[in-house]
């Protein structure tokens, strides 16, 4: 049979028990200190009160006159009893210089010898002491009575320790009541505070909290995804190593700064500052394509936001290559379809006995198709770019758009460095041509008389790669010429607007530029310039 091991008390419970013990100890200490202080003060007060009473009686003329008389007791006993009750002392004893009592609260003690020291008073000095007398231990003061410079009597006034203790008990009772109330209030306040602490710590003890912190730190730095936590004021509360790398944050003091002060792209900053959740949104930084998910932390009030970041740069590049391959396939399908139509035309002309016309038609079509192929292959030695241009030309032709490669286009073999990968060339040229073909095709549909045309320039000279794509489309309004490069901006509905942003990001990664200039007649021209001499350094830093 397994004996269950009791679970250690929670951190809140441990703190509660410790605080209750501490409060109780403080209250008990204060009570003991107050008791001792009150006891000392009560004895000092009794000593002063007895001294004042004894001094006043010793200076009374009636006492001096009674001391001369034949019956001092008869004259002084009523006086001392009345005075004892009025002065609040336990006893007032007047005696002869030899210590024989003339008065006493108990009549049977009159005539007997005083219990206590009288020598200092006999010699003319007032003194106080604590002594055990007939009424019990008491604090008493003995004063001499003078008559003509001679001590004729002694006066002793005192308060018993029992009476002093009774007064102290009354004070201590009130003190204990206040101490008990303070203990109850302190315990209630401590319980309320620890109840809140228990809710915040979920009832875990110190060991469990320490273990969770260690797991938290290990998991935080082990995951490759970026993790950012913002507090209710949109300040960075926590960020792991992956997020620092993905966002390009090298400062050590990022924690505590507002997300708006990190210098991130406006769209990404807006996603982090958003009050609502974001699911699988694509955002671009200077060098990366990030998938961003955010979720607000809510617990009775907004406590912040948790954001996760995934790097999709390589996946986006592969997706671009896949789109290009898909475009090539569609282009080949279109070319096969057109070739089949032309072949059927040639066969039909031969069947009709018009062989000369069949040869003339086939020769013209072959020359037309071969002219573009020869032009592209002769000008562009880079095989990926050449294949891309031929495929895009077929796609453009299928959309009713003429794609033209300018005469000054030339990229000789070996001019492009190996640090400028083919996928980046596909991203730049493919997206620019796709946008240009769509713009030219849309303008042709709107104005049937307009000529749909896309002009491409691709050249490597003077230490830089130049890619220029001009279209005959509607152009870009002046107030939108900067907005077209933002992620998500598009005139063709949601889910678009990533192409130009990727082109600019790719150009920036290789220390290049992307510019937009309006054409004189119609359309727009996008120009990418990439310095070939620094491409290696750019790729290495990226």
RAUR-V326746 format. One record per backbone hydrogen bond with DSSP energy under -1.0 kcal/mol. CO is the residue of the C=O (numbers start at 0). NH is the residue of the N-H. Records with the same first field share a line. If there is no record, write none. Layout:
CO = NH + NH
//
This chain:
9 = 13
10 = 14
11 = 15
12 = 16
13 = 17
14 = 18
15 = 19
16 = 20
17 = 21
18 = 22
19 = 23
20 = 24
21 = 25
22 = 26
23 = 27
24 = 28
25 = 29
26 = 30
27 = 31
28 = 32
29 = 33
30 = 34
31 = 35
32 = 36
33 = 37
34 = 38
35 = 39
36 = 40
37 = 41
38 = 42
39 = 43
40 = 44
41 = 45
42 = 46
43 = 47
44 = 48
45 = 49
46 = 50
47 = 51
48 = 52
49 = 53
50 = 54
51 = 55
52 = 56
53 = 57
54 = 58
56 = 59
59 = 63
60 = 64
61 = 65
62 = 66
70 = 74
71 = 75
72 = 76
75 = 79
76 = 80
77 = 81
78 = 82
79 = 83
80 = 84
81 = 85
82 = 86
83 = 88
90 = 157
92 = 155
93 = 101 + 102
94 = 153
95 = 98
98 = 113
99 = 95
100 = 110
105 = 108
106 = 109
108 = 111
111 = 100
117 = 121
118 = 122
119 = 124
120 = 123
126 = 141
128 = 139
130 = 137
132 = 135
135 = 132
136 = 160
137 = 130
138 = 158
139 = 128
140 = 156
141 = 126
142 = 154
144 = 151 + 152
149 = 146
152 = 144
153 = 94
154 = 142
155 = 92
156 = 140
157 = 89 + 90
158 = 138
159 = 163
160 = 164
161 = 165
162 = 166
163 = 167
164 = 168
165 = 169
166 = 170
167 = 171
168 = 172
169 = 173
170 = 174
171 = 175
172 = 176
173 = 177
174 = 178
175 = 179
176 = 180
177 = 181
178 = 182
179 = 183
180 = 184
181 = 185
182 = 186
183 = 187
184 = 188
185 = 189
186 = 190
187 = 191
188 = 192
189 = 193
190 = 194
191 = 195
192 = 196
193 = 197
194 = 198
195 = 199
196 = 200
197 = 202
200 = 203
203 = 10
204 = 208
205 = 209
206 = 210
207 = 211
208 = 212
209 = 213
210 = 214
211 = 215
212 = 216
213 = 217
214 = 218
215 = 219
216 = 220
217 = 221
218 = 222
225 = 308
226 = 239
227 = 306
228 = 236 + 237
229 = 304
230 = 233
233 = 258
234 = 230
235 = 255
237 = 228
239 = 243
240 = 244
241 = 245
242 = 246
243 = 248
253 = 256
256 = 235
257 = 260
258 = 261
264 = 268
265 = 269
266 = 270
267 = 271
268 = 272
277 = 293
280 = 291
282 = 289
287 = 284
288 = 311
289 = 282
290 = 309
291 = 280
292 = 307
293 = 277
294 = 305
296 = 302
300 = 298
303 = 296
304 = 229
305 = 294
306 = 227
307 = 292
308 = 225
309 = 290
311 = 315
312 = 316
313 = 317
314 = 318
315 = 319
316 = 320
317 = 321
318 = 322
319 = 323
320 = 324
321 = 325
322 = 326
323 = 327
324 = 328
325 = 329
326 = 330
327 = 331
328 = 332
329 = 333
330 = 334
331 = 335
332 = 336
333 = 337
334 = 338
335 = 339
336 = 340
337 = 341
338 = 342
339 = 343
340 = 344
341 = 345
342 = 346
343 = 347
344 = 348
345 = 349
346 = 350
347 = 351
348 = 353
349 = 352
353 = 357
354 = 358
355 = 359
356 = 360
357 = 361
358 = 362
359 = 363
360 = 364
361 = 365
362 = 366
363 = 367
364 = 368
365 = 369
366 = 370
367 = 371
368 = 372
369 = 373
370 = 374
371 = 375
372 = 376
373 = 377
374 = 378
375 = 379
378 = 410
381 = 385
382 = 386
383 = 387
384 = 388
385 = 389
386 = 390
387 = 391
388 = 392
389 = 393
390 = 394
391 = 395
392 = 396
393 = 397
394 = 398
395 = 400
396 = 399
401 = 453
403 = 455
405 = 408
409 = 459
410 = 380
411 = 414
416 = 419
420 = 424
421 = 425
422 = 426
423 = 427
424 = 428
425 = 429
426 = 430
427 = 431
428 = 432
429 = 433
430 = 434
431 = 435
432 = 436
433 = 437
434 = 438
435 = 439
436 = 440
437 = 441
438 = 442
439 = 443
440 = 444
441 = 445
442 = 446
446 = 449
451 = 401
452 = 471
453 = 403
454 = 469
455 = 405
456 = 467
458 = 465
460 = 463
462 = 531
463 = 460
464 = 529
465 = 458
466 = 527
467 = 456
468 = 525
469 = 454
476 = 479
479 = 483
481 = 484
482 = 485
485 = 488
496 = 487
497 = 501
498 = 502
499 = 503
500 = 504
501 = 505
502 = 506
503 = 507
504 = 508
505 = 509
506 = 511
507 = 510
512 = 528
514 = 526
516 = 524
522 = 518
523 = 470
524 = 516
525 = 468
526 = 514
527 = 466
528 = 512
529 = 464
533 = 537
534 = 538
535 = 539
536 = 540
537 = 541
//
